[in-house]
Amino acid sequence: MTDSTESKENEFKVSGSDLLEKVKELIHQGNIRHIIIRNESGKTLIEIPLTIGILGVALIPVYAAVAAIAALAVKCTIEVKTTEDPN
């Protein structure tokens, strides 16, 4: 039996001041299953696993953590893993 969804990865380079807004934008797309934020040297700062149905109040701690990283980081890379239906 095979899985009917495919995984796709994208990377975005953003400044610290744009980090939170970009993460919010990505989460609201709905097909994101995992977000990894790395600093300029490639060190992973946070990994955010997202499940179907994560909404509202459950995202507040995620947004707070991303905002804290944004305050300290100059440039970040956001790696996004999405699920895509091939049909």
PDB file with SEQRES, HELIX, SHEET and CRYST1 records, atoms N, CA, C and O in Angstrom:
SEQRES   1 A   87  MET THR ASP SER THR GLU SER LYS GLU ASN GLU PHE LYS          
SEQRES   2 A   87  VAL SER GLY SER ASP LEU LEU GLU LYS VAL LYS GLU LEU          
SEQRES   3 A   87  ILE HIS GLN GLY ASN ILE ARG HIS ILE ILE ILE ARG ASN          
SEQRES   4 A   87  GLU SER GLY LYS THR LEU ILE GLU ILE PRO LEU THR ILE          
SEQRES   5 A   87  GLY ILE LEU GLY VAL ALA LEU ILE PRO VAL TYR ALA ALA          
SEQRES   6 A   87  VAL ALA ALA ILE ALA ALA LEU ALA VAL LYS CYS THR ILE          
SEQRES   7 A   87  GLU VAL LYS THR THR GLU ASP PRO ASN                          
HELIX    1 AA1 GLY A   16  GLN A   29  1                                  14    
HELIX    2 AA2 GLY A   56  LEU A   59  5                                   4    
HELIX    3 AA3 ILE A   60  LEU A   72  1                                  13    
SHEET    1 AA1 4 GLU A   6  SER A  15  0                                        
SHEET    2 AA1 4 LYS A  75  GLU A  84 -1                                        
SHEET    3 AA1 4 ILE A  32  ARG A  38 -1                                        
SHEET    4 AA1 4 THR A  44  PRO A  49 -1                                        
CRYST1    1.000    1.000    1.000  90.00  90.00  90.00 P 1           1          
ATOM      1  N   MET A   1       0.840  -1.165   0.000  1.00  0.00           N  
ATOM      2  CA  MET A   1       0.000   0.000   0.000  1.00  0.00           C  
ATOM      3  C   MET A   1       0.892   1.237   0.000  1.00  0.00           C  
ATOM      4  O   MET A   1       1.845   1.306   0.776  1.00  0.00           O  
ATOM      5  N   THR A   2       0.603   2.207  -0.849  1.00  0.00           N  
ATOM      6  CA  THR A   2       1.426   3.398  -0.935  1.00  0.00           C  
ATOM      7  C   THR A   2       0.676   4.598  -0.397  1.00  0.00           C  
ATOM      8  O   THR A   2      -0.554   4.634  -0.401  1.00  0.00           O  
ATOM      9  N   ASP A   3       1.432   5.578   0.066  1.00  0.00           N  
ATOM     10  CA  ASP A   3       0.871   6.815   0.587  1.00  0.00           C  
ATOM     11  C   ASP A   3       0.476   7.703  -0.582  1.00  0.00           C  
ATOM     12  O   ASP A   3       1.233   7.835  -1.544  1.00  0.00           O  
ATOM     13  N   SER A   4      -0.708   8.317  -0.510  1.00  0.00           N  
ATOM     14  CA  SER A   4      -1.200   9.118  -1.627  1.00  0.00           C  
ATOM     15  C   SER A   4      -0.737  10.562  -1.574  1.00  0.00           C  
ATOM     16  O   SER A   4      -1.107  11.356  -2.440  1.00  0.00           O  
ATOM     17  N   THR A   5       0.062  10.922  -0.581  1.00  0.00           N  
ATOM     18  CA  THR A   5       0.569  12.286  -0.511  1.00  0.00           C  
ATOM     19  C   THR A   5       2.061  12.292  -0.750  1.00  0.00           C  
ATOM     20  O   THR A   5       2.755  11.318  -0.461  1.00  0.00           O  
ATOM     21  N   GLU A   6       2.547  13.399  -1.280  1.00  0.00           N  
ATOM     22  CA  GLU A   6       3.970  13.568  -1.514  1.00  0.00           C  
ATOM     23  C   GLU A   6       4.474  14.684  -0.616  1.00  0.00           C  
ATOM     24  O   GLU A   6       3.717  15.578  -0.236  1.00  0.00           O  
ATOM     25  N   SER A   7       5.747  14.629  -0.281  1.00  0.00           N  
ATOM     26  CA  SER A   7       6.354  15.654   0.551  1.00  0.00           C  
ATOM     27  C   SER A   7       7.187  16.579  -0.324  1.00  0.00           C  
ATOM     28  O   SER A   7       7.853  16.134  -1.259  1.00  0.00           O  
ATOM     29  N   LYS A   8       7.143  17.847  -0.019  1.00  0.00           N  
ATOM     30  CA  LYS A   8       7.897  18.839  -0.763  1.00  0.00           C  
ATOM     31  C   LYS A   8       8.594  19.755   0.237  1.00  0.00           C  
ATOM     32  O   LYS A   8       8.020  20.102   1.269  1.00  0.00           O  
ATOM     33  N   GLU A   9       9.821  20.142  -0.066  1.00  0.00           N  
ATOM     34  CA  GLU A   9      10.565  21.029   0.821  1.00  0.00           C  
ATOM     35  C   GLU A   9      10.866  22.341   0.121  1.00  0.00           C  
ATOM     36  O   GLU A   9      11.209  22.358  -1.061  1.00  0.00           O  
ATOM     37  N   ASN A  10      10.738  23.446   0.858  1.00  0.00           N  
ATOM     38  CA  ASN A  10      11.082  24.776   0.371  1.00  0.00           C  
ATOM     39  C   ASN A  10      11.916  25.466   1.431  1.00  0.00           C  
ATOM     40  O   ASN A  10      11.812  25.153   2.617  1.00  0.00           O  
ATOM     41  N   GLU A  11      12.743  26.406   1.000  1.00  0.00           N  
ATOM     42  CA  GLU A  11      13.515  27.217   1.929  1.00  0.00           C  
ATOM     43  C   GLU A  11      13.269  28.682   1.636  1.00  0.00           C  
ATOM     44  O   GLU A  11      13.163  29.095   0.482  1.00  0.00           O  
ATOM     45  N   PHE A  12      13.179  29.460   2.705  1.00  0.00           N  
ATOM     46  CA  PHE A  12      13.013  30.898   2.596  1.00  0.00           C  
ATOM     47  C   PHE A  12      14.062  31.558   3.463  1.00  0.00           C  
ATOM     48  O   PHE A  12      14.261  31.147   4.607  1.00  0.00           O  
ATOM     49  N   LYS A  13      14.735  32.566   2.950  1.00  0.00           N  
ATOM     50  CA  LYS A  13      15.689  33.344   3.735  1.00  0.00           C  
ATOM     51  C   LYS A  13      14.993  34.642   4.112  1.00  0.00           C  
ATOM     52  O   LYS A  13      14.499  35.368   3.249  1.00  0.00           O  
ATOM     53  N   VAL A  14      14.958  34.928   5.413  1.00  0.00           N  
ATOM     54  CA  VAL A  14      14.275  36.120   5.902  1.00  0.00           C  
ATOM     55  C   VAL A  14      15.120  36.801   6.968  1.00  0.00           C  
ATOM     56  O   VAL A  14      15.968  36.174   7.602  1.00  0.00           O  
ATOM     57  N   SER A  15      14.875  38.097   7.155  1.00  0.00           N  
ATOM     58  CA  SER A  15      15.521  38.813   8.247  1.00  0.00           C  
ATOM     59  C   SER A  15      14.765  38.511   9.529  1.00  0.00           C  
ATOM     60  O   SER A  15      13.615  38.073   9.492  1.00  0.00           O  
ATOM     61  N   GLY A  16      15.404  38.742  10.645  1.00  0.00           N  
ATOM     62  CA  GLY A  16      14.769  38.482  11.932  1.00  0.00           C  
ATOM     63  C   GLY A  16      13.464  39.236  12.098  1.00  0.00           C  
ATOM     64  O   GLY A  16      12.518  38.722  12.694  1.00  0.00           O  
ATOM     65  N   SER A  17      13.407  40.455  11.573  1.00  0.00           N  
ATOM     66  CA  SER A  17      12.199  41.268  11.733  1.00  0.00           C  
ATOM     67  C   SER A  17      11.017  40.727  10.928  1.00  0.00           C  
ATOM     68  O   SER A  17       9.867  41.026  11.250  1.00  0.00           O  
ATOM     69  N   ASP A  18      11.281  39.945   9.900  1.00  0.00           N  
ATOM     70  CA  ASP A  18      10.217  39.383   9.061  1.00  0.00           C  
ATOM     71  C   ASP A  18       9.873  37.932   9.422  1.00  0.00           C  
ATOM     72  O   ASP A  18       8.943  37.354   8.861  1.00  0.00           O  
ATOM     73  N   LEU A  19      10.616  37.357  10.348  1.00  0.00           N  
ATOM     74  CA  LEU A  19      10.492  35.927  10.659  1.00  0.00           C  
ATOM     75  C   LEU A  19       9.093  35.542  11.137  1.00  0.00           C  
ATOM     76  O   LEU A  19       8.502  34.604  10.603  1.00  0.00           O  
ATOM     77  N   LEU A  20       8.560  36.237  12.116  1.00  0.00           N  
ATOM     78  CA  LEU A  20       7.265  35.866  12.676  1.00  0.00           C  
ATOM     79  C   LEU A  20       6.153  35.973  11.640  1.00  0.00           C  
ATOM     80  O   LEU A  20       5.304  35.087  11.548  1.00  0.00           O  
ATOM     81  N   GLU A  21       6.153  37.038  10.871  1.00  0.00           N  
ATOM     82  CA  GLU A  21       5.109  37.201   9.847  1.00  0.00           C  
ATOM     83  C   GLU A  21       5.181  36.102   8.794  1.00  0.00           C  
ATOM     84  O   GLU A  21       4.145  35.614   8.343  1.00  0.00           O  
ATOM     85  N   LYS A  22       6.388  35.706   8.398  1.00  0.00           N  
ATOM     86  CA  LYS A  22       6.541  34.644   7.400  1.00  0.00           C  
ATOM     87  C   LYS A  22       6.060  33.310   7.961  1.00  0.00           C  
ATOM     88  O   LYS A  22       5.397  32.552   7.253  1.00  0.00           O  
ATOM     89  N   VAL A  23       6.381  33.009   9.217  1.00  0.00           N  
ATOM     90  CA  VAL A  23       5.938  31.759   9.830  1.00  0.00           C  
ATOM     91  C   VAL A  23       4.412  31.740   9.917  1.00  0.00           C  
ATOM     92  O   VAL A  23       3.791  30.723   9.609  1.00  0.00           O  
ATOM     93  N   LYS A  24       3.806  32.848  10.332  1.00  0.00           N  
ATOM     94  CA  LYS A  24       2.340  32.918  10.393  1.00  0.00           C  
ATOM     95  C   LYS A  24       1.732  32.682   9.010  1.00  0.00           C  
ATOM     96  O   LYS A  24       0.758  31.944   8.864  1.00  0.00           O  
ATOM     97  N   GLU A  25       2.319  33.316   8.006  1.00  0.00           N  
ATOM     98  CA  GLU A  25       1.836  33.149   6.631  1.00  0.00           C  
ATOM     99  C   GLU A  25       1.914  31.688   6.195  1.00  0.00           C  
ATOM    100  O   GLU A  25       0.977  31.168   5.591  1.00  0.00           O  
ATOM    101  N   LEU A  26       3.012  31.039   6.497  1.00  0.00           N  
ATOM    102  CA  LEU A  26       3.190  29.635   6.110  1.00  0.00           C  
ATOM    103  C   LEU A  26       2.205  28.725   6.829  1.00  0.00           C  
ATOM    104  O   LEU A  26       1.633  27.824   6.217  1.00  0.00           O  
ATOM    105  N   ILE A  27       2.003  28.953   8.125  1.00  0.00           N  
ATOM    106  CA  ILE A  27       1.077  28.113   8.888  1.00  0.00           C  
ATOM    107  C   ILE A  27      -0.338  28.246   8.352  1.00  0.00           C  
ATOM    108  O   ILE A  27      -1.074  27.261   8.284  1.00  0.00           O  
ATOM    109  N   HIS A  28      -0.722  29.450   7.975  1.00  0.00           N  
ATOM    110  CA  HIS A  28      -2.083  29.669   7.478  1.00  0.00           C  
ATOM    111  C   HIS A  28      -2.326  29.060   6.096  1.00  0.00           C  
ATOM    112  O   HIS A  28      -3.472  28.967   5.658  1.00  0.00           O  
ATOM    113  N   GLN A  29      -1.267  28.646   5.409  1.00  0.00           N  
ATOM    114  CA  GLN A  29      -1.444  27.975   4.113  1.00  0.00           C  
ATOM    115  C   GLN A  29      -2.154  26.634   4.283  1.00  0.00           C  
ATOM    116  O   GLN A  29      -2.877  26.190   3.391  1.00  0.00           O  
ATOM    117  N   GLY A  30      -1.947  26.001   5.415  1.00  0.00           N  
ATOM    118  CA  GLY A  30      -2.690  24.792   5.726  1.00  0.00           C  
ATOM    119  C   GLY A  30      -2.056  23.477   5.324  1.00  0.00           C  
ATOM    120  O   GLY A  30      -2.419  22.444   5.885  1.00  0.00           O  
ATOM    121  N   ASN A  31      -1.135  23.462   4.391  1.00  0.00           N  
ATOM    122  CA  ASN A  31      -0.547  22.193   3.965  1.00  0.00           C  
ATOM    123  C   ASN A  31       0.864  21.994   4.523  1.00  0.00           C  
ATOM    124  O   ASN A  31       1.591  21.111   4.067  1.00  0.00           O  
ATOM    125  N   ILE A  32       1.249  22.800   5.494  1.00  0.00           N  
ATOM    126  CA  ILE A  32       2.572  22.705   6.106  1.00  0.00           C  
ATOM    127  C   ILE A  32       2.540  21.621   7.177  1.00  0.00           C  
ATOM    128  O   ILE A  32       1.634  21.589   8.011  1.00  0.00           O  
ATOM    129  N   ARG A  33       3.530  20.735   7.151  1.00  0.00           N  
ATOM    130  CA  ARG A  33       3.577  19.709   8.188  1.00  0.00           C  
ATOM    131  C   ARG A  33       4.781  19.844   9.107  1.00  0.00           C  
ATOM    132  O   ARG A  33       4.822  19.222  10.168  1.00  0.00           O  
ATOM    133  N   HIS A  34       5.778  20.664   8.704  1.00  0.00           N  
ATOM    134  CA  HIS A  34       6.972  20.817   9.532  1.00  0.00           C  
ATOM    135  C   HIS A  34       7.703  22.098   9.129  1.00  0.00           C  
ATOM    136  O   HIS A  34       7.882  22.370   7.942  1.00  0.00           O  
ATOM    137  N   ILE A  35       8.123  22.883  10.126  1.00  0.00           N  
ATOM    138  CA  ILE A  35       8.907  24.093   9.879  1.00  0.00           C  
ATOM    139  C   ILE A  35      10.179  24.000  10.712  1.00  0.00           C  
ATOM    140  O   ILE A  35      10.131  23.682  11.900  1.00  0.00           O  
ATOM    141  N   ILE A  36      11.312  24.278  10.084  1.00  0.00           N  
ATOM    142  CA  ILE A  36      12.596  24.308  10.779  1.00  0.00           C  
ATOM    143  C   ILE A  36      13.191  25.695  10.554  1.00  0.00           C  
ATOM    144  O   ILE A  36      13.282  26.165   9.419  1.00  0.00           O  
ATOM    145  N   ILE A  37      13.598  26.349  11.653  1.00  0.00           N  
ATOM    146  CA  ILE A  37      14.227  27.663  11.546  1.00  0.00           C  
ATOM    147  C   ILE A  37      15.686  27.512  11.930  1.00  0.00           C  
ATOM    148  O   ILE A  37      16.018  26.991  12.995  1.00  0.00           O  
ATOM    149  N   ARG A  38      16.559  27.985  11.031  1.00  0.00           N  
ATOM    150  CA  ARG A  38      18.004  27.897  11.243  1.00  0.00           C  
ATOM    151  C   ARG A  38      18.611  29.294  11.225  1.00  0.00           C  
ATOM    152  O   ARG A  38      18.085  30.205  10.586  1.00  0.00           O  
ATOM    153  N   ASN A  39      19.738  29.450  11.943  1.00  0.00           N  
ATOM    154  CA  ASN A  39      20.440  30.723  11.917  1.00  0.00           C  
ATOM    155  C   ASN A  39      21.349  30.800  10.702  1.00  0.00           C  
ATOM    156  O   ASN A  39      21.363  29.891   9.872  1.00  0.00           O  
ATOM    157  N   GLU A  40      22.111  31.890  10.596  1.00  0.00           N  
ATOM    158  CA  GLU A  40      22.973  32.109   9.431  1.00  0.00           C  
ATOM    159  C   GLU A  40      24.002  31.004   9.225  1.00  0.00           C  
ATOM    160  O   GLU A  40      24.364  30.698   8.089  1.00  0.00           O  
ATOM    161  N   SER A  41      24.471  30.407  10.308  1.00  0.00           N  
ATOM    162  CA  SER A  41      25.484  29.356  10.185  1.00  0.00           C  
ATOM    163  C   SER A  41      24.886  27.974   9.965  1.00  0.00           C  
ATOM    164  O   SER A  41      25.617  26.988   9.871  1.00  0.00           O  
ATOM    165  N   GLY A  42      23.553  27.895   9.883  1.00  0.00           N  
ATOM    166  CA  GLY A  42      22.900  26.629   9.610  1.00  0.00           C  
ATOM    167  C   GLY A  42      22.478  25.842  10.832  1.00  0.00           C  
ATOM    168  O   GLY A  42      21.949  24.738  10.702  1.00  0.00           O  
ATOM    169  N   LYS A  43      22.701  26.389  12.022  1.00  0.00           N  
ATOM    170  CA  LYS A  43      22.313  25.706  13.257  1.00  0.00           C  
ATOM    171  C   LYS A  43      20.798  25.793  13.423  1.00  0.00           C  
ATOM    172  O   LYS A  43      20.207  26.864  13.287  1.00  0.00           O  
ATOM    173  N   THR A  44      20.183  24.653  13.717  1.00  0.00           N  
ATOM    174  CA  THR A  44      18.744  24.613  13.935  1.00  0.00           C  
ATOM    175  C   THR A  44      18.406  25.300  15.245  1.00  0.00           C  
ATOM    176  O   THR A  44      18.922  24.938  16.302  1.00  0.00           O  
ATOM    177  N   LEU A  45      17.520  26.312  15.163  1.00  0.00           N  
ATOM    178  CA  LEU A  45      17.086  27.044  16.346  1.00  0.00           C  
ATOM    179  C   LEU A  45      15.788  26.473  16.916  1.00  0.00           C  
ATOM    180  O   LEU A  45      15.612  26.406  18.133  1.00  0.00           O  
ATOM    181  N   ILE A  46      14.885  26.064  16.030  1.00  0.00           N  
ATOM    182  CA  ILE A  46      13.610  25.489  16.465  1.00  0.00           C  
ATOM    183  C   ILE A  46      13.035  24.639  15.347  1.00  0.00           C  
ATOM    184  O   ILE A  46      13.159  24.973  14.168  1.00  0.00           O  
ATOM    185  N   GLU A  47      12.408  23.539  15.727  1.00  0.00           N  
ATOM    186  CA  GLU A  47      11.660  22.702  14.795  1.00  0.00           C  
ATOM    187  C   GLU A  47      10.221  22.702  15.256  1.00  0.00           C  
ATOM    188  O   GLU A  47       9.932  22.455  16.427  1.00  0.00           O  
ATOM    189  N   ILE A  48       9.316  22.982  14.325  1.00  0.00           N  
ATOM    190  CA  ILE A  48       7.899  23.072  14.659  1.00  0.00           C  
ATOM    191  C   ILE A  48       7.143  22.029  13.855  1.00  0.00           C  
ATOM    192  O   ILE A  48       6.907  22.220  12.662  1.00  0.00           O  
ATOM    193  N   PRO A  49       6.758  20.925  14.492  1.00  0.00           N  
ATOM    194  CA  PRO A  49       5.914  19.951  13.799  1.00  0.00           C  
ATOM    195  C   PRO A  49       4.466  20.439  13.842  1.00  0.00           C  
ATOM    196  O   PRO A  49       3.970  20.820  14.902  1.00  0.00           O  
ATOM    197  N   LEU A  50       3.805  20.430  12.721  1.00  0.00           N  
ATOM    198  CA  LEU A  50       2.417  20.871  12.659  1.00  0.00           C  
ATOM    199  C   LEU A  50       1.541  19.704  12.254  1.00  0.00           C  
ATOM    200  O   LEU A  50       1.875  18.946  11.344  1.00  0.00           O  
ATOM    201  N   THR A  51       0.438  19.570  12.926  1.00  0.00           N  
ATOM    202  CA  THR A  51      -0.500  18.510  12.596  1.00  0.00           C  
ATOM    203  C   THR A  51      -1.776  19.127  12.054  1.00  0.00           C  
ATOM    204  O   THR A  51      -2.068  20.296  12.304  1.00  0.00           O  
ATOM    205  N   ILE A  52      -2.518  18.350  11.326  1.00  0.00           N  
ATOM    206  CA  ILE A  52      -3.795  18.819  10.803  1.00  0.00           C  
ATOM    207  C   ILE A  52      -4.687  19.168  11.985  1.00  0.00           C  
ATOM    208  O   ILE A  52      -4.842  18.374  12.912  1.00  0.00           O  
ATOM    209  N   GLY A  53      -5.260  20.335  11.946  1.00  0.00           N  
ATOM    210  CA  GLY A  53      -6.182  20.741  13.001  1.00  0.00           C  
ATOM    211  C   GLY A  53      -5.578  21.625  14.073  1.00  0.00           C  
ATOM    212  O   GLY A  53      -6.294  22.041  14.985  1.00  0.00           O  
ATOM    213  N   ILE A  54      -4.287  21.931  14.002  1.00  0.00           N  
ATOM    214  CA  ILE A  54      -3.696  22.825  14.994  1.00  0.00           C  
ATOM    215  C   ILE A  54      -4.179  24.240  14.697  1.00  0.00           C  
ATOM    216  O   ILE A  54      -3.954  24.762  13.605  1.00  0.00           O  
ATOM    217  N   LEU A  55      -4.834  24.847  15.656  1.00  0.00           N  
ATOM    218  CA  LEU A  55      -5.457  26.151  15.452  1.00  0.00           C  
ATOM    219  C   LEU A  55      -5.275  27.060  16.646  1.00  0.00           C  
ATOM    220  O   LEU A  55      -4.935  26.620  17.744  1.00  0.00           O  
ATOM    221  N   GLY A  56      -5.508  28.328  16.409  1.00  0.00           N  
ATOM    222  CA  GLY A  56      -5.672  29.359  17.419  1.00  0.00           C  
ATOM    223  C   GLY A  56      -4.785  29.284  18.633  1.00  0.00           C  
ATOM    224  O   GLY A  56      -3.577  29.502  18.539  1.00  0.00           O  
ATOM    225  N   VAL A  57      -5.367  28.978  19.766  1.00  0.00           N  
ATOM    226  CA  VAL A  57      -4.676  29.003  21.049  1.00  0.00           C  
ATOM    227  C   VAL A  57      -3.466  28.074  21.062  1.00  0.00           C  
ATOM    228  O   VAL A  57      -2.468  28.375  21.716  1.00  0.00           O  
ATOM    229  N   ALA A  58      -3.539  26.972  20.366  1.00  0.00           N  
ATOM    230  CA  ALA A  58      -2.422  26.020  20.332  1.00  0.00           C  
ATOM    231  C   ALA A  58      -1.186  26.624  19.673  1.00  0.00           C  
ATOM    232  O   ALA A  58      -0.073  26.158  19.915  1.00  0.00           O  
ATOM    233  N   LEU A  59      -1.365  27.661  18.841  1.00  0.00           N  
ATOM    234  CA  LEU A  59      -0.240  28.278  18.146  1.00  0.00           C  
ATOM    235  C   LEU A  59       0.430  29.393  18.948  1.00  0.00           C  
ATOM    236  O   LEU A  59       1.519  29.835  18.581  1.00  0.00           O  
ATOM    237  N   ILE A  60      -0.185  29.851  20.018  1.00  0.00           N  
ATOM    238  CA  ILE A  60       0.377  30.961  20.786  1.00  0.00           C  
ATOM    239  C   ILE A  60       1.791  30.657  21.290  1.00  0.00           C  
ATOM    240  O   ILE A  60       2.666  31.509  21.140  1.00  0.00           O  
ATOM    241  N   PRO A  61       2.057  29.489  21.881  1.00  0.00           N  
ATOM    242  CA  PRO A  61       3.441  29.204  22.308  1.00  0.00           C  
ATOM    243  C   PRO A  61       4.422  29.150  21.134  1.00  0.00           C  
ATOM    244  O   PRO A  61       5.580  29.541  21.279  1.00  0.00           O  
ATOM    245  N   VAL A  62       3.975  28.678  19.993  1.00  0.00           N  
ATOM    246  CA  VAL A  62       4.825  28.622  18.801  1.00  0.00           C  
ATOM    247  C   VAL A  62       5.177  30.033  18.374  1.00  0.00           C  
ATOM    248  O   VAL A  62       6.343  30.329  18.113  1.00  0.00           O  
ATOM    249  N   TYR A  63       4.186  30.906  18.299  1.00  0.00           N  
ATOM    250  CA  TYR A  63       4.428  32.296  17.900  1.00  0.00           C  
ATOM    251  C   TYR A  63       5.347  33.006  18.895  1.00  0.00           C  
ATOM    252  O   TYR A  63       6.197  33.800  18.492  1.00  0.00           O  
ATOM    253  N   ALA A  64       5.185  32.728  20.190  1.00  0.00           N  
ATOM    254  CA  ALA A  64       6.041  33.344  21.205  1.00  0.00           C  
ATOM    255  C   ALA A  64       7.499  32.901  21.031  1.00  0.00           C  
ATOM    256  O   ALA A  64       8.416  33.716  21.144  1.00  0.00           O  
ATOM    257  N   ALA A  65       7.706  31.624  20.759  1.00  0.00           N  
ATOM    258  CA  ALA A  65       9.070  31.118  20.554  1.00  0.00           C  
ATOM    259  C   ALA A  65       9.692  31.721  19.301  1.00  0.00           C  
ATOM    260  O   ALA A  65      10.865  32.096  19.309  1.00  0.00           O  
ATOM    261  N   VAL A  66       8.926  31.815  18.239  1.00  0.00           N  
ATOM    262  CA  VAL A  66       9.436  32.392  16.988  1.00  0.00           C  
ATOM    263  C   VAL A  66       9.748  33.876  17.189  1.00  0.00           C  
ATOM    264  O   VAL A  66      10.745  34.372  16.665  1.00  0.00           O  
ATOM    265  N   ALA A  67       8.907  34.587  17.939  1.00  0.00           N  
ATOM    266  CA  ALA A  67       9.150  36.010  18.209  1.00  0.00           C  
ATOM    267  C   ALA A  67      10.448  36.203  19.004  1.00  0.00           C  
ATOM    268  O   ALA A  67      11.192  37.153  18.760  1.00  0.00           O  
ATOM    269  N   ALA A  68      10.716  35.304  19.951  1.00  0.00           N  
ATOM    270  CA  ALA A  68      11.953  35.382  20.732  1.00  0.00           C  
ATOM    271  C   ALA A  68      13.169  35.155  19.844  1.00  0.00           C  
ATOM    272  O   ALA A  68      14.179  35.843  19.987  1.00  0.00           O  
ATOM    273  N   ILE A  69      13.079  34.209  18.945  1.00  0.00           N  
ATOM    274  CA  ILE A  69      14.175  33.955  17.998  1.00  0.00           C  
ATOM    275  C   ILE A  69      14.366  35.160  17.088  1.00  0.00           C  
ATOM    276  O   ILE A  69      15.496  35.565  16.815  1.00  0.00           O  
ATOM    277  N   ALA A  70      13.261  35.734  16.619  1.00  0.00           N  
ATOM    278  CA  ALA A  70      13.318  36.888  15.722  1.00  0.00           C  
ATOM    279  C   ALA A  70      14.014  38.070  16.385  1.00  0.00           C  
ATOM    280  O   ALA A  70      14.712  38.833  15.717  1.00  0.00           O  
ATOM    281  N   ALA A  71      13.829  38.226  17.682  1.00  0.00           N  
ATOM    282  CA  ALA A  71      14.445  39.329  18.403  1.00  0.00           C  
ATOM    283  C   ALA A  71      15.965  39.190  18.468  1.00  0.00           C  
ATOM    284  O   ALA A  71      16.680  40.186  18.571  1.00  0.00           O  
ATOM    285  N   LEU A  72      16.451  37.959  18.408  1.00  0.00           N  
ATOM    286  CA  LEU A  72      17.888  37.709  18.525  1.00  0.00           C  
ATOM    287  C   LEU A  72      18.591  37.485  17.190  1.00  0.00           C  
ATOM    288  O   LEU A  72      19.805  37.666  17.097  1.00  0.00           O  
ATOM    289  N   ALA A  73      17.861  37.102  16.176  1.00  0.00           N  
ATOM    290  CA  ALA A  73      18.469  36.705  14.909  1.00  0.00           C  
ATOM    291  C   ALA A  73      18.488  37.859  13.912  1.00  0.00           C  
ATOM    292  O   ALA A  73      17.560  38.666  13.858  1.00  0.00           O  
ATOM    293  N   VAL A  74      19.547  37.920  13.136  1.00  0.00           N  
ATOM    294  CA  VAL A  74      19.639  38.914  12.070  1.00  0.00           C  
ATOM    295  C   VAL A  74      19.061  38.331  10.788  1.00  0.00           C  
ATOM    296  O   VAL A  74      18.208  38.943  10.145  1.00  0.00           O  
ATOM    297  N   LYS A  75      19.528  37.157  10.430  1.00  0.00           N  
ATOM    298  CA  LYS A  75      19.032  36.472   9.237  1.00  0.00           C  
ATOM    299  C   LYS A  75      18.761  35.019   9.582  1.00  0.00           C  
ATOM    300  O   LYS A  75      19.509  34.395  10.335  1.00  0.00           O  
ATOM    301  N   CYS A  76      17.683  34.490   9.022  1.00  0.00           N  
ATOM    302  CA  CYS A  76      17.304  33.106   9.289  1.00  0.00           C  
ATOM    303  C   CYS A  76      16.913  32.422   7.988  1.00  0.00           C  
ATOM    304  O   CYS A  76      16.565  33.066   6.998  1.00  0.00           O  
ATOM    305  N   THR A  77      16.982  31.119   8.022  1.00  0.00           N  
ATOM    306  CA  THR A  77      16.462  30.306   6.936  1.00  0.00           C  
ATOM    307  C   THR A  77      15.308  29.499   7.498  1.00  0.00           C  
ATOM    308  O   THR A  77      15.423  28.868   8.549  1.00  0.00           O  
ATOM    309  N   ILE A  78      14.190  29.529   6.777  1.00  0.00           N  
ATOM    310  CA  ILE A  78      13.031  28.738   7.169  1.00  0.00           C  
ATOM    311  C   ILE A  78      12.918  27.594   6.176  1.00  0.00           C  
ATOM    312  O   ILE A  78      12.736  27.817   4.979  1.00  0.00           O  
ATOM    313  N   GLU A  79      13.026  26.371   6.674  1.00  0.00           N  
ATOM    314  CA  GLU A  79      12.830  25.192   5.828  1.00  0.00           C  
ATOM    315  C   GLU A  79      11.423  24.681   6.098  1.00  0.00           C  
ATOM    316  O   GLU A  79      11.039  24.458   7.246  1.00  0.00           O  
ATOM    317  N   VAL A  80      10.669  24.502   5.040  1.00  0.00           N  
ATOM    318  CA  VAL A  80       9.269  24.120   5.161  1.00  0.00           C  
ATOM    319  C   VAL A  80       9.049  22.800   4.451  1.00  0.00           C  
ATOM    320  O   VAL A  80       9.451  22.625   3.300  1.00  0.00           O  
ATOM    321  N   LYS A  81       8.411  21.874   5.143  1.00  0.00           N  
ATOM    322  CA  LYS A  81       8.025  20.600   4.532  1.00  0.00           C  
ATOM    323  C   LYS A  81       6.509  20.604   4.427  1.00  0.00           C  
ATOM    324  O   LYS A  81       5.805  20.763   5.424  1.00  0.00           O  
ATOM    325  N   THR A  82       6.022  20.429   3.221  1.00  0.00           N  
ATOM    326  CA  THR A  82       4.588  20.430   2.997  1.00  0.00           C  
ATOM    327  C   THR A  82       4.130  19.056   2.522  1.00  0.00           C  
ATOM    328  O   THR A  82       4.930  18.239   2.065  1.00  0.00           O  
ATOM    329  N   THR A  83       2.859  18.825   2.636  1.00  0.00           N  
ATOM    330  CA  THR A  83       2.272  17.625   2.060  1.00  0.00           C  
ATOM    331  C   THR A  83       1.424  18.071   0.873  1.00  0.00           C  
ATOM    332  O   THR A  83       0.636  19.012   0.964  1.00  0.00           O  
ATOM    333  N   GLU A  84       1.606  17.384  -0.214  1.00  0.00           N  
ATOM    334  CA  GLU A  84       0.873  17.726  -1.409  1.00  0.00           C  
ATOM    335  C   GLU A  84       0.201  16.489  -1.950  1.00  0.00           C  
ATOM    336  O   GLU A  84       0.816  15.428  -2.053  1.00  0.00           O  
ATOM    337  N   ASP A  85      -1.044  16.628  -2.291  1.00  0.00           N  
ATOM    338  CA  ASP A  85      -1.817  15.540  -2.905  1.00  0.00           C  
ATOM    339  C   ASP A  85      -1.487  15.512  -4.378  1.00  0.00           C  
ATOM    340  O   ASP A  85      -1.713  16.517  -5.052  1.00  0.00           O  
ATOM    341  N   PRO A  86      -0.966  14.424  -4.926  1.00  0.00           N  
ATOM    342  CA  PRO A  86      -0.573  14.369  -6.328  1.00  0.00           C  
ATOM    343  C   PRO A  86      -1.744  14.424  -7.296  1.00  0.00           C  
ATOM    344  O   PRO A  86      -1.535  14.600  -8.497  1.00  0.00           O  
ATOM    345  N   ASN A  87      -2.962  14.277  -6.811  1.00  0.00           N  
ATOM    346  CA  ASN A  87      -4.145  14.289  -7.697  1.00  0.00           C  
ATOM    347  C   ASN A  87      -4.609  15.670  -7.971  1.00  0.00           C  
ATOM    348  O   ASN A  87      -5.587  15.861  -8.694  1.00  0.00           O  
TER     349      ASN A  87                                                      
END                                                                             
